Each structure stands twice: as structure tokens, then as C-alpha cells.
Amino acid sequence: MVINMKNWCKKVLAWTVTGAIILSLAGCGEASGVGQKDPAESEEALSEYVYVPQFTPISKEGTYPNHVMFCGDRLYYSVNEAGEGDKPGKYRLCYRALDTLDKEETIPVDLPMQAEGKHIVLEAFTVDEAGALYLVLGSTPYAADDEGFDYAKAEKYLCKYDSTGQQVYCQNMKEAFRGQEDMGLITIRNPIVTREGRFYCTSDRMIYGFDENGVREKSIEATEDNIRQLVLTGENKLYVIQASNDRIGESITEVDVVRGKMGTVCEMQKFAVKCLGGEGQSIYVADQEELKVYDPAAQEFTDMLVWTDSGVEIGLMEAFCMEGEDKIRILCIDRIGSAELVTLTKTPRLEIEGKEEIVLGILYSGDSTLQAAVSRFNKTNTKYHVTLKSYIDTSADYDFKAHEDARVRFYADIMGDDAPDLISLDSIDWQNLAKKGFLEDLNPYMEKSKVLSKETLLPSVLAAYEVDGKQITIPRIFSIMTLIGKTSLVGKEPGWTLEELITLADAYPQAALMPHMTESNALSTCLQYNDEAFVDYQMGSCRFDSPQFIKVLEFAKRFKGIKPFSGNTARALKEESLLLQEGFITDVYGYLVNKELFGEECVSIGYPTSDGSAGIYLVGYDMAGISTRSKYKEGAWQFLETLYAAEEGKIFHLSPHKEVMEKVYEDAMTPRYRYDSKGNIMKNEKGEPIQEPKGEFRYESAIVNVYAATAEEIEEIRSVIDMARPVIPANQEIFTIICEEADSYFEGKKEAAEVAEIIQRRVQLYLDENQE
């Protein structure tokens, strides 16, 4: 890629290894154990029990629920209820019986959001086994000028109510925070209550304890950087889940509440989504992929289930509870506020009607988007079941050899007789796999599909992922990579040649051409879209001894020893001490932010090309393809329909779906106005409505305000997307040769013409040896 390419030549080696793997393994599926199943995996697949899901939608009342928890046979939560007229908003405390979920009960506790010139915040809420409620309320006075809050006078209260809503106590928590200023800036989290009624909570790195009357006890400082959760086991022991900034994953640490000290630490390789105390001293740990049981005495984890197998979208989990180990209840809430209760019941595998098993191979573990898609598919599909198979564990410490070995196994499996049915194409050389016939053409499936068709998708996005006329994949979302410059410097039309780029740099010798510019970056910028200028693959010839390539070498050398640009980008672009901005555009607002940085008219000129067309990249994400060796291609396509279906709700990122992008554009062009106290739109001295920013975006040390997009700006974005080309890396072995030999010129050991001759000979030899 072109953005931030300080280590481009090193990164090239990974692509070269990939190409070598494909070349050496293609057609050799029987060798080196390729296609052989691991006996341990087969035994695991035939485990005695599975957890079967039942999904129960919950009627939506009020607004999005907060502080969600299970306690006994009830589901508790709070709701922020907006005020009407002069009446302030309030917090409602609610519960639903698990056997009658549709009926919401409100606990009669009066909790206004404003009272006596103070703003009230419900910071924490939990329930004990008897149904008593424990609340932490933050009270912050409004500032004297009614502008903001007076945090120096803020207070916090710990309040207990019985199950009927009658107050038991309400204690000021100031003793717990003695010596700390601006209590309004402290946020209380992770409330938990012991059997004796002792209350514990956290803030930053501190654990605060209060006795059964709400009186402060000892405060305990965590041993790591961040406290994530508190957990109380069945034996009434308190544990803290904490994380360090210096390593991956979290730790489970016992808290000695009597002596006010931290106890035994056990490290987890992964981050926990939720943790829950179980029977005895056990702790249930739900991470992004699995549910496990932790035994503190043995410091061991036991696997219980994989979330995707049970159709649970773990990213939507708000709370869960255990009914022994035979039943698990999970509350999931999606991003548009729809809630459902998932009940997982442990069931003998022999009682379950079989589904056809589809394997999705993924190079790196922990892809939350693919996990969510697998869960949604397994939740609803009655014929097929998708299993994720990852090769590199991203939660483990980095090991270069282990990663390369795993990469070899991944490609070997793809090319073997037991290839995964579906293949995640992110971070791999999918173009080479497609050319060698390992990836299915999706066109026939799209012609029959009622969910995905070419007519409903953006042509440029589809074209970016075609190989020899075959549609290999579709990105779920995408971004644009381009160069942006002032029209006064580069003209109004996108697209330019290498010569024009060099002319611009020559005209402003004291200015930085673009950020992060080094000699290797300059080479990649010049060659990324100029492969055909120096190599004719059809004829098997090259022209690296040409005056044009020598000019490229000379241009790149001017950046030798020059420190990459650092400073205020927006100011430098306006002052023209920085000429070009590297635009990495993930949404409409990202495009508008880049335009705002220049302070005047600018254009997405793109990276230079041999024919002067706009070198604009389209980068896709969350891509998957179907293996040509799959036995369940129809089921694999049904999964892709789930993965690539148009999203609902408010979308900000760039989508391949035409209708979704039209909604994105419409939202971006809808102004946000400033209103007075009577609800009328305020106007300026010219009588024009005063707009509020659509968003504030932090760029370096500055805040960039972005307002509603104009129709002209939306047309610019459409045009940029239409012009975008696929990211197809130049031949990496050839680029490696160029990098290796160019170093001797950059170091002053050889002349440019001499280096060009050596590159010409080496590349021509490579082409001769690899002619098909």
C-alpha cells in the first residue's frame, strides 16, 4: 500500500513468501500432509454435548436499557426517560420476570435527572439476592453562569432501597474520595454486593469497599493499569479482572478484602467480554470466541462452548447468567435497540438433527465481524452450520516463525483436498489464488440471488474484485486511498503522470512533498501504478535501463536523509510547506475533513500513473470467497449473503450497496441547526439559519468541525469512488530486486545508470525464468 510506507521493502518480503507458498504448493495437495484432518479436531467435533439456542425477542419499551443484569429469576435494568415540558427527565429502575419477559415492572424509586440546580447521574446500579437495590448517584451543580458544571462541588451518594423501593440508607461517599479534587470527573463502575450486604465498586485503578450500612471501609489499589470488572464467586470471594498496557490479554486476581491487598494473579491471553462468579470458587469467562470456566485453586481454564456454534453474537451481549452448567441465559441488544433473550440448553449431541458442516478458514483469529456473521448464520439457517477455523492466534505473543508456519498451513489447506469451504481473503494474496483456480466465480450465484445482485452494488467496487472476468469476492465495507492537493497547485482534474509529480516537487524545493516521505516511499509512490511503464509481462521484457526509470531513482534519492514531515498538517497545507495530503477515506466525513484541512479548493488527484489517469485505491474489508473444492458451495453462498447483506440503521462507513450509500449521502447533506430556548432555528445577521457541526473530528492536536455536505461535495465523493482501482500490489519479487539494488545508489556507492543496468539484467532474468 502507499500510505505510511516507511517499511515497504520489509513488507514486500511477506508478499514474496506468500507468492512462493502458492507456487510451491499448487497442485501438490497430497504432499506434506496437506488435506489431512487432525485427529484431535475430529474427536472434539464429536463431543458428547452441545448447547442448543432458543431466541426470545423482548418487546421494546422506553429507550435503550442501561445497567443490565440478571438476578435470580429476573432481568433488571435502568431506563433514561426524557422529560416533558417543565418536568425533568428521570431514571426508571425496571425488571422483567424471565418467564414473562413481555411484561415490564417499574420499581417505585424517584430518581430525577435534575434537582435543586444540580445534575443527577445514575452511575452504577446493582441488585442483591433479596432484590434490594444499590445505586451510586453523582450530583453536580450547574456553574454560576449556567455554562457547564461546577465539578469542584460535585458529590456522590451510595443509596440502598429494599425490593419495594423504600430507602434503607443514603450515604455521602466523600470519605472514600478524600484528597481527590473534582469528584464530578470520577466515574464509578463495576458495582457488586456480597451476601452480607457489603458494597464494592471501582474507579480508575481503585477498588472501594463499603460495609452493610454504606460506611466506607478499605480502598484497594489494583496492581495493573486498568480495572475491567469485579467478580463475586459462590464462596463469596471477590476477584478483579484487570489489564496491563504492556501485554495482550487480562488477568484474574483475588482481592483480599480483609487485609486490603491483592492476592494471586492468573494471566489470560484474551480479553474478557463479561465475567461471572459461579458455584464454589469458579469463574465463568466469556471472551470474544468462547465461554470458559476458571478454577482459581488450580489456575486452569476449561472450555465450555464456542459462541458462533450456538448462534450467539457475542458483540451484542449485555449480560449473562448461569443456571448450573446446563442452561445459560444471555441478553443481547443490537445497535438499533432490539433486545432478545438467548437461552442455551446443554443437550446430548445425538438428540440434535444434523446440519451440513461448512468450514470458514481465517488466517488471523479474533475477527469480530466474521464471528458476528457466523453467529447470525448459525442462528437462522436450518440446513448448514458454519465453523470458524483460524490459523494464527492473535492473542498469543508474536512469533515470526510460528506465524509463517501457520501461513504455510493455511495456503496448503486451501490448495488441498480438504480445503475450507469458505476462505477469509483479508491479508492474503487472493488475486494469485483466483488466477490459479482455487476461488469460485460468484457471478452465477449473484444472478440467482434475491439478496445480492450486481444491479444493487456499486460497479467500481465489483470491478475491483474481479479476476479474469470472475467475481471473486465483495467487500462488506471499503475505504479509499488517494493523494489530495490544492487545485492551485495540481489543477482541477484528477490524475497525473510521474513527470508532473516531479515537476511539482521541483517547483517547491523547500516544501515537503507529502508526509512520511523517504527514499523507499518515493520509489513505491512512483512505481505502484507504473508497473506497465517498465515491465511488459505479455512480451516478457522490461525497460529499467530507460531514462525514465533513472529519473525515478534520482527523484527518490532526494529524500535520502530528509526527516519525514512533522508538525501541524493543516497549517502546513495552507502555507504550502506541505504540498500533498495522503487521504485515507473511510466515510463521507473523512473526505470532508481532508478538504477542510486545505482551507481552499482541493482535488483528489490520486497517485501518479504512466498514462496520467487517477491512481486512486479501493481497499475492501471483511472479504470472503468460496473454495472451488467445497462440497457445500450453495451453503457457502448462503453465508456470503448473510455477510454482505445491506445493513440497517444509521451507517457512516462506505458500503458497496447503492441504496445504503444513498442514505449515507442524504444523511451527510442534512443540516443540523442551532435552536433557541423556544425551539426556533436561530439565524445570523443575514437571516440565514445557523448550522451546528455535524461532528467534531480530532486531527492531530486540532479539532476540525464538519458541517452538512453540499451536493457538489457528494458528487466529488461519488466521482472518487467511481474512479477507484483495485489494490493489486506490483510484482513483489521485482520490487524486492529494485529495493535491493537501489540501496547502493542511495548510499552513494554506484551511479544511477549503473544501478539501472543491474536491475534491468536481474528483472529480465526473472521474467525469462518465469515465462509461462
Stockholm file with secondary structure:
# STOCKHOLM 1.0

chainA/1-772         MVINMKNWCKKVLAWTVTGAIILSLAGCGEASGVGQKDPAESEEALSEYVYVPQFTPISKEGTYPNHVMFCGDRLYYSVNEAGEGDKPGKYRLCYRALDTLDKEETIPVDLPMQAEGKHIVLEAFTVDEAGALYLVLGSTPYAADDEGFDYAKAEKYLCKYDSTGQQVYCQNMKEAFRGQEDMGLITIRNPIVTREGRFYCTSDRMIYGFDENGVREKSIEATEDNIRQLVLTGENKLYVIQASNDRIGESITEVDVVRGKMGTVCEMQKFAVKCLGGEGQSIYVADQEELKVYDPAAQEFTDMLVWTDSGVEIGLMEAFCMEGEDKIRILCIDRIGSAELVTLTKTPRLEIEGKEEIVLGILYSGDSTLQAAVSRFNKTNTKYHVTLKSYIDTSADYDFKAHEDARVRFYADIMGDDAPDLISLDSIDWQNLAKKGFLEDLNPYMEKSKVLSKETLLPSVLAAYEVDGKQITIPRIFSIMTLIGKTSLVGKEPGWTLEELITLADAYPQAALMPHMTESNALSTCLQYNDEAFVDYQMGSCRFDSPQFIKVLEFAKRFKGIKPFSGNTARALKEESLLLQEGFITDVYGYLVNKELFGEECVSIGYPTSDGSAGIYLVGYDMAGISTRSKYKEGAWQFLETLYAAEEGKIFHLSPHKEVMEKVYEDAMTPRYRYDSKGNIMKNEKGEPIQEPKGEFRYESAIVNVYAATAEEIEEIRSVIDMARPVIPANQEIFTIICEEADSYFEGKKEAAEVAEIIQRRVQLYLDENQE
#=GR chainA/1-772 SS CCSSCTTHHHHHHHHHHHHHHHHHHTTCTTGGGTTCCCHHHHHHHTCSEEEEEEEEEECCCSSCEEEEEEETTEEEEEEEECCCTTSCCEEEEEEEETTSTTCCEEECCCCBSEETTEEEEEEEEEECTTCCEEEEEEEEEBCTTSSSBCGGGCEEEEEEECTTSCEEEEEECGGGGTTCSCGGGCCCEEEEECTTCCEEEEETTEEEEECTTSCEEEEEECSSSEEEEEEECTTSCEEEEEECTTSSSEEEEEEETTTTEEEEEEECSSCEEEEEECSTTCEEEEESSEEEEEETTTTEEEEEEEGGGGTCCGGGEEEEEEETTTEEEEEEECTTSCEEEEEEEEEEGGGSCCCEEEEEEEEESCCHHHHHHHHHHHHHCSSEEEEEEEEECTTSCCCHHHHHHHHHHHHHHHHSTTCCSEEECTTSCHHHHHHTTCBCCCHHHHHHCSSCCGGGBCHHHHHHTEETTEECCCCSEEEEEEEEEEHHHHCSSSCCCHHHHHHHHHHCTTSBSSTTCCHHHHHHHHHTTCHHHHEETTTTEECTTSHHHHHHHHHHHTTTTCCCCCSCHHHHHHHTSBCEEEEEESBHHHHHHHHHHHSSCEEECCBCCTTSCCBCEEEEESCEEEBTTCSCHHHHHHHHHHHHSCCCSCCCBBCSBHHHHHHHHHHHHSCEECBCTTSCBCBCTTSCBCEECSEEEEETTEEEEECCCCHHHHHHHHHHHHHCEECCCCCHHHHHHHHHHHHHHHTTSSCHHHHHHHHHHHHHHHHHHTCC
#=GC SS_cons         CCSSCTTHHHHHHHHHHHHHHHHHHTTCTTGGGTTCCCHHHHHHHTCSEEEEEEEEEECCCSSCEEEEEEETTEEEEEEEECCCTTSCCEEEEEEEETTSTTCCEEECCCCBSEETTEEEEEEEEEECTTCCEEEEEEEEEBCTTSSSBCGGGCEEEEEEECTTSCEEEEEECGGGGTTCSCGGGCCCEEEEECTTCCEEEEETTEEEEECTTSCEEEEEECSSSEEEEEEECTTSCEEEEEECTTSSSEEEEEEETTTTEEEEEEECSSCEEEEEECSTTCEEEEESSEEEEEETTTTEEEEEEEGGGGTCCGGGEEEEEEETTTEEEEEEECTTSCEEEEEEEEEEGGGSCCCEEEEEEEEESCCHHHHHHHHHHHHHCSSEEEEEEEEECTTSCCCHHHHHHHHHHHHHHHHSTTCCSEEECTTSCHHHHHHTTCBCCCHHHHHHCSSCCGGGBCHHHHHHTEETTEECCCCSEEEEEEEEEEHHHHCSSSCCCHHHHHHHHHHCTTSBSSTTCCHHHHHHHHHTTCHHHHEETTTTEECTTSHHHHHHHHHHHTTTTCCCCCSCHHHHHHHTSBCEEEEEESBHHHHHHHHHHHSSCEEECCBCCTTSCCBCEEEEESCEEEBTTCSCHHHHHHHHHHHHSCCCSCCCBBCSBHHHHHHHHHHHHSCEECBCTTSCBCBCTTSCBCEECSEEEEETTEEEEECCCCHHHHHHHHHHHHHCEECCCCCHHHHHHHHHHHHHHHTTSSCHHHHHHHHHHHHHHHHHHTCC
//
